[in-house]
Structure formats: structure tokens, C-alpha cells
Amino acid sequence: MLARSLFRAASGASKTPSMAAAAANFGAMQTTNFSDAPTMHGTTILCVRKNGKVCLIGDGQVSLGHTVVKPNAKKVRRIGENIVAGFAGSTADAFTLMERLEAKLDEYPGQLTRSCVELAKAWRTEKYLRNLEAILIVSDAKQSYTLTGNGDVLEPVDGIIGIGSGGTYALAAARALIDQPDLDAETIARKSMKIAADICVYTNGNVVVEMLEEEGKKLEAESEQKE
């Protein structure tokens, strides 16, 4: 009799799931429904610094799942006259972050490092910014940084940065070419992007290029041309 009562209790419990179990099942259903949804992804952004010149280059492909939805997007832009920035990740999120960066640069004029640190700090701590999904490269004529949502502000030791799905390929190619004396920063960047585009299916050959040059180097080059 006792065994039969226990069996009935167990059967009743199995037929009537608890609220916690129901919530877990609903969450699993939501995950199943949306985890396979296609997302925007894939790009290559490369920054090369050599002999006082900086070249920031980005491809134009935007992919949705396995489909190319835009071949000529502009992922590299100039902020003011002396700073360039490029992004990988969500376009809307990246533009939001760039607007915040511009505000920080207005707050700390001429202080790129401090502006990047303040942006990274806000990106990590503010609830609204914390959910933004993008990675930024920010550079002026003297310094280049990678900014992430983890609060990272990373400066490369060799002056080369690559981000995005093809960033590793472009970075490796640029490092292999950087010691060639007859190649300037722009040539290295373009050759490296072509290699990345040949390997990464989410990167194409429609590139946008922004250049910066140290003022002292520029004046020196102009004086050599006059001679």
C-alpha cells in the first residue's frame, strides 16, 4: 500500500512540472529558436605603421549567415584630421562606440591614450555599453590601439594590428613584409589585405584606406624632394 502511494506521488510529480522546470524549458526553447538565426559577421581591418606613416585599411564585405549582403561597406573612417578608426563587429554598435570616442576626444583634446582608456572603462562598466559587440582600432600618427569590451586598450609592439575574421591572416602577412625596405606602410597593408581576402571567405577586395603621417617625417620628406 505504501509502495503504491509513493508510486502515485512520483507519477503526479512527473506530470506536473514545477515553475522552475517550466521556466527552464521555456528558456531552452528560446535558445533553440534563436541560436541558429543568421548573424552579421566577418571582416578584416588592418593597421600598419612604418617609417612615420600609418595605413588603416578595411574590406567592404558584410555577410549575413552564408550570404553576402553588401560588398562595399565602409568600416574605416577618419575622426577629425589626425585620428583614424576601424571596426569589426556590429555596425550600429561600432558607430555608437565611435561617437563615444569622439566625445572623449573632445573632453581630452590631443590625448588619444587617455580618451581610449576612458572609453574602454565606460564600455566595460556601463550597463548600456556593456552589450555592444564590436572591436575597434584607433590610431593617430604616433600611437595605435585595439579597444575591446573587456576593458582592453592594447598597443602593438611592432606597430601592426589586425582584427576581424581575416585579421590573423592580414597580420601574419604584414609582419612578413614589414622588413622589406622597398615597401611602405600602404603597400604592405594592401598586399596583406589581398592575402587575407584570398583566404577568408568573409573578406573581399573592396578596400577603404586612410593614411596618417607624422608631421616631422612629412616635413623631412618635403625637404628631400626640394633638394
N, C-alpha and C positions, 0 to 999 in steps of 0.2 A: 504493500500500500504506500509506504514511504517512498519507495523507488519510483512508483507510478506518479506520485505528486511531484517529485523532483524532475521527472521527465516532462511533465506538463509545464512546469515553471520554465524549464530550459527552452521548450518549444515556444512558449509565449514570448520569451525574451528575444528569440531569434526572429519572430515575426514582427516585433515592434521595436525597431532600432531607436536608440537614444538620440537626443537632439544633437549631441556632439558627433555621432556617427553620420547623421543626416547632413550636417554641415561639412564634414569631411568628404562625403560623397559628392556634394554639390561643388565643392572646390575642385575635386578631381575631374568632374565633368567640364568645368570651366577651363581647366588646364588642357584637357583633351581637345576641346573645341578650338582653342586659340593657339596652342603651341605649334600647330602645323601651318598657321597662317603665314603667307609670304611677307617678308620684311625688306625694307630698303637697306642695302648694304653694298660694300665693295668700293674701293677707290685706292688711289696711290698719290700721296703727297710727299715730295722730296725737297729738302733744303740743303744746298751745297755752298760752303764758304771756302774761298781760295783767293789768296793774294789781294785781300782788301775788297773783294767783290762777293756779293751774296745773290744766289739764284734760288728762288722758291718756285717750284713747278708742280702742277697738279693735272691729272687727267680729267676728262669730261663725262665719263660714263656713270650713269645711275641705273642700278639693277634692282628689279623687284622680283624676288624669287629667282627663277631661271630666265627672266625676260629683261632685255634692255629697254628701259622706258624713256631714257634721254641720253643722247650721245655727247652733248656739248654743254653740260652744266659747268658753272664757274665756281670752283671750290677754293680758289686763291684770290685774295683781294688785298688792296692797299688801305692801310689805316693812316690817314694823314699823308704826309710826304715822306716820312722817314721810317715807317714800320709796315711790314707785310705780314699777312697771316693766312694760313690754310687750315682746312679741317677735314677730318674723316668721321663719318657717322651721320646722325640725323641732321638734315639741312636746317630745319627750324630751330633745333636745339643749338646748333653751332652759331647761327646768327644771333640768337639770344645771348650766348656767351660773348660773342664779339661786341655786341652793344654794351655789355657789362665791362668788357676790357676797355672800350673807348671811354667809358665813364671814369674808370680807374686812371687812365692816362691823362684825362682832363684834371683829375684830382691830384695826380702826382706827375706833372709835366716833366718830360725829359728823364723819367725814372722807370725804364721798362722793367727792370728786375722787380722793383717794389710793386709795380702795377700787376705783374704776373702773379706774384706771391699773394697779394690781396685778393685777386680773382680766384686763385686756387683755394684760398682759405674760405671764401664765401661759397664756392662751388661745393666744397665738402660739408660745410656746416649748415647752410640754409636749406630748409625743407624743400622749397620750390626748385632751387637749382640742383639739388642732390639727385633728382631723377632725370636730369638732362644727359643724353647719351651722345657724346662726341669726344674727339681728341683734337687738340689744337697745336699747331706750330706757329710760334710768334717770333719774329726776328727784326732787329734793326741792323745798322751797318756794323755793329761791334759784337752783338750777342744774339744767340738763338736759343729758344726754349721749347720744350714739349710740355704741355699742360694737360692733366687728366683729372677726372672726377674724384680720384683718390687723394687729391691734395698734392700731387707731384708737380714740381717745377724742375725739369731736368735739362741741364746744359750739356751738350755732347763734348767729348774731349777732342774730337777730330774735326768739329765743325760741320758734321753731316748728320741729318735726321731723316728718317723715313717712317711714315705711318700709313695705316690702311692695309687692305688685303694684299696689295703688292708692295708694301713698304719695305719688307725684308729683302726682296729681290733688288729693288732700286738701291737700297742702302748698300748691299754687297757689291753691286756693280760700281757705284760711286766710289767706294773705298778702294776698289781695284784700279780705278782710273785716276784717283786724286794725285798720285805721284808723277803722272805724265807731265813733263814740263811744257809741252806744246798745247795742252788743253786748259782752257779757262773754266770758270765755275759754270757758265751757261752751257758750254759744250758738254761737260761732264754730266750735268743734270739732264740734258736732252738725250744723250746716249743711254744713260741709266734708265730713264723712263721708257725708252723704246724696248730695252731688255725686259723690264717689268711687264710692259704691255704684251710682249710675246709669250710670257709665261702665265700671267694671271688673267683668268677669263673675265674678271670683274674690272679690268683696266683697259682703256683704249688709247689710241694715239692722238686724240684731240686734246692738246695740252694748252694750258694757260700759264704764262711765265711772268713773274715780277722780279725786277732786279734792284739791288741796292749797292751802293759803293761808298767806302769810307772817304770822307772829304779830303784827307791828306793824300791818299792814294790817287784820287781823281786829279788833284792839282799837280801831283808829281807826273802823272801820265800826260797831262796837257803841256807841261813844260818840256817833256821829252819830245813831243810831237813838234813843238816850235823850233827846237834845236835841229 
